[in-house]
């Protein structure tokens, strides 16, 4: 399969738009993973606190 990367006269708009979109996707993925880690730590803390009260 051959990809044609020539955007012609619109290259000045197309490639920055692709780069901005890729950056936004990277940001969203990184933020989602960071949030998941925070929620997991909080859930583990609450579970440990609950287990400590039961003992």
HELIX and SHEET records of a PDB file:
HELIX    1   1 UNK A    8  UNK A   10  5                                   3    
HELIX    2   2 UNK A   11  UNK A   54  1                                  44    
END                                                                             
